Amino acid sequence: MIIDWGMQAGVHVFCAALAWSRFRFVRFADNEKATTTFGLLAECFEQLGGVPKMVLADRMGCLKSGVVANVVVPTPDYVRFATHYGFRPDFCEAADPESKGMVEHLVGYAKQDLMVPQQPFEDLTTANEAAAVWCAEVNTTTHSEICAVPVERLAVEQPLLGPLPSLRLELGVRPVTRKVDRLSCVRFGSARYSVPCRLIGYQVTLTTTATMITVIEPVSGEVLAEHRLVAPGETSIVDDHYGGPRPQRPSRAPRGRTQTEQDFLALGPVVGGLPDRR
């Protein structure tokens, strides 16, 4: 199988193609990070119903840790991913377009026939729904080069694929658990982020991306709050988490320290609210 990334009008497109059956897989994303690539590869394997013996990739930066004697060294995470799924990772030769011509043609085809006619997409979910429909169409149509239908060839090729693992491999930043404090906030990276005040005292799960933090209910997976990451020492507050906007000035009610002061304040709110004439 051959994989590659492309981009059109700010949208990244991931393409994969099986060499013999020419079965094609296309999905969209907002980045080309390693974790995104791994997730789309896993989805591709699940759609194929198995794992190919080798995955040939362009020399994409998210999968290579370096080049030694013109041989690409994969990143440790990519090695872990390949070992988990049971395929051999390989990379295209430098300055050799013929080694990846099949998938480059697919990238161009997806841009011309899928992205250009339908952009702009409302969101990635809508885009990927359109990509799934497009793939189903092209995979059930006779391929011009092999003069065969890819999905029919896949039925022949599928028994030769390796088995899928029972679970997906978890890579990247792992979720963390935090307890909501009395201010209805959670701490992460020395910063505070608000959550709905009904969660005070409860445990929640935090997941992060490069720019966002998401607060999730640990059991149901419900998204409870989302914030942009802020610098250490800063606070991100959503007024709706507290039932309305915050007051401009904090309310500091008088508190009696001695019994006499407490008896004085107990006379009523008018007395308690007398101006300080010191």
SERO-4910 file (N, C-alpha, C, O; in steps of 0.05 Angstrom, whole numbers):
BEGIN
 pado doro    nc1    nc2    nc3   cac1   cac2   cac3    cc1    cc2    cc3    oc1    oc2    oc3
  Met    A     17    -24      0      0      0      0     18     25      0     39     25     13
  Ile    A      9     45    -14     24     70    -16      7     93     -4    -17     94     -9
  Ile    A     19    110     12      5    132     24     19    159     19     43    160     14
  Asp    A      3    181     19     14    207     16     -6    228     25    -30    222     27
  Trp    A      4    252     30    -12    275     37    -12    295     14      7    297     -1
  Gly    A    -34    310     12    -36    332     -6    -51    354      7    -62    351     30
  Met    A    -53    378     -5    -68    400      7    -81    417    -15    -69    421    -36
  Gln    A   -105    426    -10   -120    442    -29   -136    462    -13   -153    455      3
  Ala    A   -131    488    -18   -146    510     -5   -146    507     25   -167    511     38
  Gly    A   -123    500     37   -120    498     66   -130    473     78   -128    469    103
  Val    A   -141    454     63   -151    429     73   -131    407     65   -124    405     42
  His    A   -123    391     85   -104    369     80   -119    344     72   -139    338     84
  Val    A   -109    330     52   -122    306     43   -102    282     45    -80    284     35
  Phe    A   -111    261     58    -95    237     62   -105    216     42   -129    211     40
  Cys    A    -86    205     27    -93    185      6    -77    160      9    -54    160     16
  Ala    A    -90    137      5    -77    111      6    -89     94    -16   -112     96    -23
  Ala    A    -72     77    -28    -81     59    -50    -66     33    -48    -42     32    -43
  Leu    A    -81     11    -51    -69    -15    -53    -58    -20    -81    -71    -13   -101
  Ala    A    -34    -30    -82    -20    -32   -108    -34    -50   -128    -35    -44   -152
  Trp    A    -44    -73   -119    -55    -92   -139    -84    -87   -145    -91    -85   -168
  Ser    A   -100    -84   -124   -129    -80   -129   -135    -51   -137   -157    -46   -148
  Arg    A   -117    -33   -131   -121     -4   -135   -145      7   -118   -157     27   -126
  Phe    A   -151     -7    -96   -172      3    -78   -162     28    -66   -139     30    -56
  Arg    A   -179     49    -66   -170     76    -57   -184     85    -31   -208     79    -27
  Phe    A   -169     99    -15   -179    109     11   -171    139     13   -147    145     11
  Val    A   -190    157     17   -185    186     18   -200    197     42   -224    192     45
  Arg    A   -186    213     58   -199    227     80   -186    255     83   -164    260     73
  Phe    A   -200    272     97   -191    300    101   -183    304    131   -193    291    148
  Ala    A   -165    324    135   -157    331    162   -148    360    162   -145    372    141
  Asp    A   -144    370    187   -134    398    189   -105    400    194    -94    422    199
  Asn    A    -91    377    194    -62    377    198    -51    351    187    -65    333    179
  Glu    A    -24    349    186    -10    326    176      8    314    198     30    304    192
  Lys    A     -1    316    223     15    306    245     16    275    245      0    262    232
  Ala    A     35    265    260     38    236    261     13    222    273      4    202    262
  Thr    A      2    234    294    -21    221    306    -45    221    287    -61    202    287
  Thr    A    -48    242    271    -69    243    251    -64    222    230    -83    208    222
  Thr    A    -39    219    221    -33    199    201    -38    171    211    -49    154    197
  Phe    A    -30    166    236    -35    139    248    -65    133    250    -74    111    244
  Gly    A    -80    153    258   -109    149    260   -122    143    233   -140    125    232
  Leu    A   -114    157    212   -125    152    186   -115    125    174   -130    111    160
  Leu    A    -90    118    180    -81     91    172    -97     69    185   -104     50    172
  Ala    A   -102     73    211   -118     53    226   -146     51    214   -156     28    210
  Glu    A   -158     73    207   -185     73    195   -184     59    168   -202     45    160
  Cys    A   -162     64    153   -159     52    126   -157     22    129   -170      7    114
  Phe    A   -141     12    148   -138    -17    152   -165    -29    159   -172    -51    150
  Glu    A   -180    -15    176   -206    -26    185   -225    -28    161   -241    -47    159
  Gln    A   -224     -9    143   -241    -10    119   -232    -32    100   -249    -45     87
  Leu    A   -206    -37     98   -196    -58     82   -203    -86     93   -204   -105     79
  Gly    A   -206    -87    120   -211   -112    133   -185   -128    138   -186   -152    143
  Gly    A   -162   -114    137   -137   -127    142   -114   -108    138   -119    -84    132
  Val    A    -90   -117    142    -66   -100    141    -47   -110    119    -40   -133    118
  Pro    A    -39    -92    100    -20   -100     80      7   -106     92     13    -97    114
  Lys    A     23   -122     77     49   -130     87     68   -106     89     86   -107    106
  Met    A     65    -86     71     83    -63     71     68    -38     66     48    -38     50
  Val    A     76    -16     79     64     10     73     87     28     63    106     33     78
  Leu    A     84     37     39    105     54     26     95     83     29     74     90     18
  Ala    A    111    100     42    104    128     47    124    146     33    147    139     29
  Asp    A    114    170     26    133    191     18    150    198     42    144    190     64
  Arg    A    171    213     37    189    220     59    177    243     76    189    264     80
  Met    A    153    237     87    139    258    103    151    261    130    159    241    143
  Gly    A    154    286    138    168    292    163    156    280    188    170    275    207
  Cys    A    130    275    187    117    265    212    124    235    217    119    225    239
  Leu    A    135    221    197    141    193    200    171    187    201    179    165    207
  Lys    A    188    206    194    216    201    192    231    216    214    225    239    220
  Ser    A    251    202    226    267    215    247    294    225    235    308    240    248
  Gly    A    301    215    212    326    223    199    331    207    174    316    188    168
  Val    A    353    214    161    362    199    137    391    192    140    408    210    145
  Val    A    398    167    138    426    157    140    433    142    115    420    122    108
  Ala    A    453    152    100    462    140     75    439    137     56    436    116     43
  Asn    A    423    158     55    399    159     37    377    139     44    360    133     29
  Val    A    379    128     69    359    110     79    343    124    101    355    134    120
  Val    A    317    125     98    300    139    118    297    122    143    291     99    141
  Val    A    302    135    166    298    122    192    271    130    203    267    154    208
  Pro    A    253    111    207    226    119    217    227    128    246    246    120    261
  Thr    A    208    143    254    206    152    282    199    129    300    188    109    291
  Pro    A    207    130    326    200    109    345    170    103    346    161     80    348
  Asp    A    153    124    345    124    120    346    114    105    321     97     89    322
  Tyr    A    126    112    297    118     98    273    127     68    274    112     51    265
  Val    A    150     63    286    158     35    289    139     20    308    131     -3    302
  Arg    A    131     33    330    112     21    348     85     16    334     73     -6    337
  Phe    A     76     35    318     51     32    304     53      9    284     34     -8    282
  Ala    A     75      8    268     78    -13    248     80    -41    262     69    -60    251
  Thr    A     94    -42    284     96    -68    299     69    -77    309     62   -100    309
  His    A     53    -58    319     27    -64    330      9    -76    308     -6    -95    313
  Tyr    A     10    -64    284     -7    -73    262      5    -95    245     -8   -109    230
  Gly    A     32    -99    248     45   -121    234     51   -115    205     49   -133    188
  Phe    A     59    -91    198     68    -85    170     97    -74    171    106    -65    191
  Arg    A    109    -75    148    137    -64    146    135    -36    135    125    -32    113
  Pro    A    145    -16    149    145     12    139    168     16    120    191      8    125
  Asp    A    162     29     98    183     35     78    178     63     67    156     74     70
  Phe    A    198     75     54    196    102     44    205    103     15    222     87      6
  Cys    A    193    122      0    200    126    -28    229    136    -31    240    148    -12
  Glu    A    240    130    -54    267    141    -60    265    171    -64    245    181    -74
  Ala    A    286    185    -56    287    214    -60    289    221    -90    303    207   -105
  Ala    A    274    241    -98    274    251   -125    268    229   -145    280    227   -167
  Asp    A    249    211   -137    240    190   -155    210    189   -156    198    173   -142
  Pro    A    198    206   -173    168    207   -173    155    181   -182    132    176   -175
  Glu    A    170    164   -197    158    139   -206    152    120   -183    134    103   -185
  Ser    A    167    122   -161    163    104   -138    137    109   -124    128     93   -108
  Lys    A    125    133   -128     99    139   -115     79    151   -134     61    165   -126
  Gly    A     83    145   -160     65    156   -180     36    149   -176     18    165   -182
  Met    A     31    124   -166      3    115   -163    -12    133   -143    -34    141   -148
  Val    A      1    138   -120    -14    153    -99    -13    183   -106    -32    197    -99
  Glu    A      7    193   -120      7    221   -128    -15    226   -148    -28    247   -148
  His    A    -20    206   -166    -43    208   -184    -69    209   -169    -87    224   -176
  Leu    A    -71    193   -147    -95    192   -131    -99    219   -117   -122    229   -116
  Val    A    -78    231   -107    -80    258    -94    -91    278   -114   -109    293   -108
  Gly    A    -79    279   -139    -89    297   -159   -117    292   -167   -133    310   -172
  Tyr    A   -125    266   -169   -152    258   -176   -172    267   -155   -193    278   -162
  Ala    A   -165    263   -130   -182    271   -108   -186    302   -107   -208    312   -102
  Lys    A   -165    316   -112   -167    346   -113   -186    354   -136   -203    371   -132
  Gln    A   -181    343   -159   -196    352   -183   -225    343   -183   -243    358   -190
  Asp    A   -230    318   -175   -257    307   -177   -273    308   -152   -298    307   -153
  Leu    A   -260    311   -128   -274    312   -103   -273    340    -90   -294    351    -83
  Met    A   -249    351    -87   -247    375    -71   -256    400    -86   -272    416    -76
  Val    A   -247    403   -111   -253    428   -126   -284    430   -130   -294    452   -126
  Pro    A   -298    409   -139   -327    413   -143   -343    418   -117   -364    430   -119
  Gln    A   -333    408    -94   -350    409    -70   -340    430    -49   -355    435    -30
  Gln    A   -316    441    -52   -307    461    -33   -322    487    -36   -331    493    -58
  Pro    A   -325    503    -15   -315    497     13   -334    479     28   -358    481     26
  Phe    A   -322    460     44   -338    443     61   -345    458     86   -331    476     95
  Glu    A   -368    450     98   -377    463    123   -358    457    146   -351    475    162
  Asp    A   -349    432    148   -331    423    168   -318    397    160   -324    387    139
  Leu    A   -299    387    176   -285    363    169   -304    338    168   -300    320    152
  Thr    A   -324    338    186   -343    316    186   -358    314    159   -360    293    148
  Thr    A   -367    337    150   -381    338    124   -362    330    101   -369    316     83
  Ala    A   -337    340    103   -317    334     82   -312    304     81   -310    292     59
  Asn    A   -308    291    104   -302    263    105   -326    246     97   -322    224     86
  Glu    A   -350    255    102   -374    241     92   -374    241     62   -380    221     49
  Ala    A   -367    264     50   -366    266     21   -343    249     10   -346    237    -11
  Ala    A   -321    248     24   -298    231     16   -306    201     16   -298    187     -2
  Ala    A   -321    193     36   -329    165     38   -347    157     15   -345    136      3
  Val    A   -366    176      8   -384    171    -15   -368    170    -41   -373    153    -58
  Trp    A   -349    188    -44   -332    189    -68   -316    163    -71   -314    152    -93
  Cys    A   -304    154    -49   -288    129    -50   -306    105    -58   -297     88    -73
  Ala    A   -330    104    -46   -348     82    -53   -354     82    -83   -358     61    -95
  Glu    A   -356    106    -94   -362    108   -123   -339    100   -140   -342     84   -159
  Val    A   -315    110   -134   -292    104   -152   -283     75   -148   -271     63   -167
  Asn    A   -287     63   -124   -279     36   -120   -297     15   -132   -291     -8   -134
  Thr    A   -321     24   -141   -339      6   -154   -341     11   -184   -359      1   -197
  Thr    A   -323     28   -194   -322     34   -222   -297     22   -234   -276     21   -221
  Thr    A   -299     13   -259   -276      1   -272   -252     20   -273   -255     42   -283
  His    A   -229     11   -264   -205     28   -264   -194     28   -292   -192      7   -305
  Ser    A   -186     52   -301   -177     55   -329   -151     40   -335   -146     32   -358
  Glu    A   -133     37   -315   -107     24   -320   -108     -6   -318    -96    -20   -334
  Ile    A   -122    -16   -298   -123    -45   -294   -147    -58   -308   -149    -83   -309
  Cys    A   -166    -42   -318   -190    -52   -331   -205    -72   -313   -215    -92   -322
  Ala    A   -206    -65   -288   -220    -82   -268   -233    -64   -247   -225    -40   -244
  Val    A   -251    -74   -232   -265    -59   -211   -249    -63   -185   -246    -86   -176
  Pro    A   -239    -42   -172   -222    -45   -148   -235    -61   -126   -222    -77   -113
  Val    A   -261    -57   -120   -273    -71    -98   -275   -101   -103   -274   -117    -85
  Glu    A   -277   -109   -129   -278   -137   -136   -250   -149   -133   -247   -172   -124
  Arg    A   -229   -134   -140   -202   -143   -136   -195   -145   -107   -180   -163    -98
  Leu    A   -206   -126    -91   -200   -127    -62   -210   -153    -50   -198   -163    -31
  Ala    A   -233   -164    -60   -243   -189    -49   -223   -212    -54   -222   -230    -38
  Val    A   -207   -210    -76   -187   -230    -81   -162   -225    -64   -149   -243    -54
  Glu    A   -156   -199    -60   -131   -191    -46   -134   -193    -15   -115   -197     -1
  Gln    A   -159   -191     -6   -163   -190     23   -153   -214     39   -142   -210     61
  Pro    A   -156   -238     29   -145   -261     45   -115   -260     49   -104   -273     66
  Leu    A   -101   -244     32    -72   -242     35    -64   -221     55    -40   -219     62
  Leu    A    -83   -204     64    -77   -184     83    -73   -196    111    -84   -216    118
  Gly    A    -57   -182    127    -53   -191    155    -78   -185    172    -94   -168    165
  Pro    A    -80   -199    195   -104   -194    212   -102   -167    226    -80   -157    232
  Leu    A   -125   -156    232   -127   -132    247   -123   -138    277   -133   -158    287
  Pro    A   -108   -121    292   -106   -124    321   -133   -119    334   -150   -105    322
  Ser    A   -137   -129    358   -163   -126    371   -168    -97    380   -191    -89    382
  Leu    A   -146    -82    386   -149    -55    395   -131    -36    379   -110    -45    369
  Arg    A   -139    -11    376   -121      9    364    -99     16    384   -103     15    408
  Leu    A    -76     23    372    -53     31    389    -57     60    397    -63     77    381
  Glu    A    -54     66    423    -57     93    434    -30    106    433    -11     98    447
  Leu    A    -28    127    417     -3    143    414     -9    172    419    -32    181    420
  Gly    A     13    188    422     10    216    426      5    223    456     11    207    473
  Val    A     -5    247    460    -10    257    488    -33    241    500    -55    240    489
  Arg    A    -28    229    523    -48    213    536    -67    230    552    -58    251    563
  Pro    A    -92    223    554   -111    238    570   -102    237    599    -90    218    609
  Val    A   -108    259    614   -102    260    642   -128    265    658   -147    275    647
  Thr    A   -127    259    683   -151    262    701   -145    284    721   -124    286    732
  Arg    A   -166    301    725   -164    323    744   -189    324    760   -211    317    751
  Lys    A   -187    335    785   -210    339    802   -218    369    800   -201    386    802
  Val    A   -243    374    797   -253    401    795   -252    414    822   -263    404    841
  Asp    A   -239    438    824   -236    451    850   -260    467    858   -280    467    843
  Arg    A   -259    481    881   -282    496    891   -289    520    874   -311    531    877
  Leu    A   -270    528    857   -276    551    839   -287    541    812   -289    556    793
  Ser    A   -294    515    811   -304    503    787   -284    505    764   -291    511    741
  Cys    A   -258    500    770   -237    500    751   -220    475    753   -220    461    774
  Val    A   -206    469    732   -186    448    732   -159    460    725   -158    479    710
  Arg    A   -138    448    736   -111    458    730    -98    440    709   -100    416    710
  Phe    A    -84    454    690    -68    439    670    -46    457    660    -51    480    652
  Gly    A    -22    447    661      1    463    652      3    489    667     10    510    656
  Ser    A     -2    489    694      0    512    712    -20    534    704    -15    558    710
  Ala    A    -41    527    690    -63    546    683    -89    534    693    -91    511    698
  Arg    A   -110    552    694   -136    543    703   -156    546    681   -155    564    665
  Tyr    A   -175    526    679   -196    526    659   -222    520    673   -224    501    688
  Ser    A   -243    536    667   -268    532    680   -284    509    668   -281    502    645
  Val    A   -301    497    685   -320    477    676   -347    483    689   -347    500    708
  Pro    A   -369    471    681   -395    477    694   -394    472    724   -382    452    733
  Cys    A   -405    491    739   -402    490    768   -415    465    781   -409    459    804
  Arg    A   -433    451    767   -445    427    778   -424    405    781   -430    384    794
  Leu    A   -400    408    769   -380    388    770   -360    391    793   -341    376    795
  Ile    A   -364    411    810   -345    416    832   -342    390    849   -362    379    858
  Gly    A   -317    382    853   -312    358    868   -310    332    852   -302    312    863
  Tyr    A   -318    334    826   -318    309    810   -292    307    794   -277    326    791
  Gln    A   -286    282    786   -263    277    769   -271    280    739   -292    270    731
  Val    A   -254    293    724   -258    296    695   -233    288    680   -211    287    692
  Thr    A   -236    283    654   -213    275    637   -206    298    619   -224    311    608
  Leu    A   -180    304    615   -171    325    598   -156    314    575   -138    297    578
  Thr    A   -162    323    551   -147    317    527   -138    343    514   -152    363    516
  Thr    A   -115    343    501   -104    367    489    -95    363    461    -88    340    453
  Thr    A    -96    384    445    -83    385    419    -62    407    421    -55    417    442
  Ala    A    -52    416    398    -32    436    398    -43    463    408    -27    479    418
  Thr    A    -69    468    405    -80    494    412   -104    493    431   -112    513    442
  Met    A   -116    469    435   -141    467    450   -138    447    473   -122    429    472
  Ile    A   -155    451    493   -158    432    515   -188    425    517   -205    443    516
  Thr    A   -194    400    519   -222    391    521   -226    376    547   -210    358    554
  Val    A   -248    383    561   -255    370    586   -277    350    580   -298    357    569
  Ile    A   -273    324    588   -292    303    580   -301    288    605   -286    284    624
  Glu    A   -326    280    604   -337    263    626   -324    235    622   -326    223    601
  Pro    A   -311    224    643   -295    200    640   -311    175    630   -300    159    616
  Val    A   -336    172    639   -351    148    632   -365    151    605   -362    134    588
  Ser    A   -381    172    602   -398    175    578   -383    186    555   -391    183    532
  Gly    A   -360    200    560   -345    213    538   -357    240    530   -349    251    510
  Glu    A   -377    250    545   -390    275    538   -370    298    541   -355    300    561
  Val    A   -369    316    521   -352    340    522   -365    360    541   -387    370    536
  Leu    A   -351    366    563   -362    385    583   -353    413    579   -368    432    585
  Ala    A   -329    417    568   -319    444    564   -296    443    544   -282    423    542
  Glu    A   -292    465    529   -270    467    511   -258    495    514   -272    515    516
  His    A   -231    497    514   -217    522    517   -193    522    499   -182    501    492
  Arg    A   -185    546    491   -159    549    479   -137    548    500   -141    559    522
  Leu    A   -115    535    495    -94    534    515    -83    562    521    -79    578    503
  Val    A    -79    567    547    -68    593    555    -41    588    569    -34    566    575
  Ala    A    -27    610    573      0    609    584     -1    601    614    -22    606    627
  Pro    A     20    590    624     21    583    653     15    608    670     25    630    664
  Gly    A     -1    604    690     -9    626    708    -34    641    699    -46    656    715
  Glu    A    -43    636    675    -68    649    665    -92    632    670    -90    609    678
  Thr    A   -116    644    666   -141    631    670   -159    635    647   -161    657    636
  Ser    A   -173    613    638   -193    615    617   -220    609    629   -225    587    639
  Ile    A   -238    629    629   -264    627    642   -286    630    621   -285    647    604
  Val    A   -306    612    623   -331    615    607   -353    622    626   -360    607    644
  Asp    A   -366    645    622   -386    655    641   -409    635    644   -420    633    666
  Asp    A   -417    622    622   -440    604    624   -435    581    643   -454    569    653
  His    A   -410    575    649   -404    554    669   -413    561    697   -416    544    714
  Tyr    A   -418    587    701   -426    597    728   -455    608    727   -463    620    747
  Gly    A   -469    603    706   -497    611    705   -501    640    696   -524    650    698
  Gly    A   -480    653    688   -483    681    679   -457    696    680   -437    684    688
  Pro    A   -457    721    672   -431    736    672   -421    741    700   -437    743    719
  Arg    A   -396    744    703   -383    749    729   -388    778    737   -389    796    719
  Pro    A   -391    785    763   -394    813    771   -368    828    766   -346    816    767
  Gln    A   -371    854    762   -347    870    758   -330    872    783   -306    874    781
  Arg    A   -343    872    806   -329    873    831   -336    849    848   -360    842    850
  Pro    A   -317    836    861   -324    814    878   -340    823    902   -336    845    912
  Ser    A   -358    805    911   -374    812    935   -360    801    960   -357    777    963
  Arg    A   -353    820    977   -339    812   1002   -357    820   1026   -357    842   1035
  Ala    A   -372    800   1035   -390    805   1057   -374    808   1083   -354    794   1087
  Pro    A   -383    826   1101   -369    829   1127   -372    804   1143   -393    791   1144
  Arg    A   -350    797   1158   -350    773   1175   -340    781   1202   -319    792   1206
  Gly    A   -357    775   1222   -349    781   1249   -330    761   1260   -334    737   1258
  Arg    A   -308    771   1273   -289    754   1285   -295    748   1314   -291    725   1324
  Thr    A   -305    768   1328   -311    765   1357   -341    761   1360   -356    765   1341
  Gln    A   -349    753   1383   -378    749   1388   -393    775   1386   -415    776   1376
  Thr    A   -380    797   1395   -393    823   1394   -398    831   1365   -419    841   1358
  Glu    A   -378    827   1347   -381    833   1319   -402    816   1306   -418    826   1290
  Gln    A   -403    791   1313   -424    774   1302   -452    782   1310   -470    781   1294
  Asp    A   -455    790   1336   -481    800   1346   -489    825   1331   -512    830   1325
  Phe    A   -469    842   1326   -474    867   1312   -484    862   1283   -503    874   1274
  Leu    A   -471    844   1269   -479    837   1241   -505    823   1240   -520    825   1220
  Ala    A   -512    809   1262   -538    795   1263   -562    813   1265   -584    805   1262
  Leu    A   -557    840   1270   -579    859   1272   -593    862   1245   -616    871   1244
  Gly    A   -579    856   1223   -592    858   1197   -574    867   1175   -552    877   1181
  Pro    A   -583    865   1150   -565    872   1127   -560    902   1126   -539    910   1115
  Val    A   -579    919   1136   -574    948   1135   -550    955   1152   -533    971   1144
  Val    A   -550    944   1176   -527    950   1194   -502    938   1183   -481    951   1183
  Gly    A   -504    914   1172   -480    901   1161   -470    916   1137   -446    914   1131
  Gly    A   -486    931   1124   -478    945   1100   -470    974   1104   -467    989   1085
  Leu    A   -468    983   1130   -460   1010   1136   -432   1016   1124   -414    999   1125
  Pro    A   -429   1040   1113   -403   1047   1101   -381   1048   1122   -386   1054   1146
  Asp    A   -357   1041   1114   -334   1042   1132   -325   1071   1135   -317   1084   1115
  Arg    A   -327   1082   1160   -320   1110   1165   -293   1113   1178   -288   1134   1190
  Arg    A   -277   1093   1176   -251   1095   1189   -234   1116   1174   -211   1121   1182
***
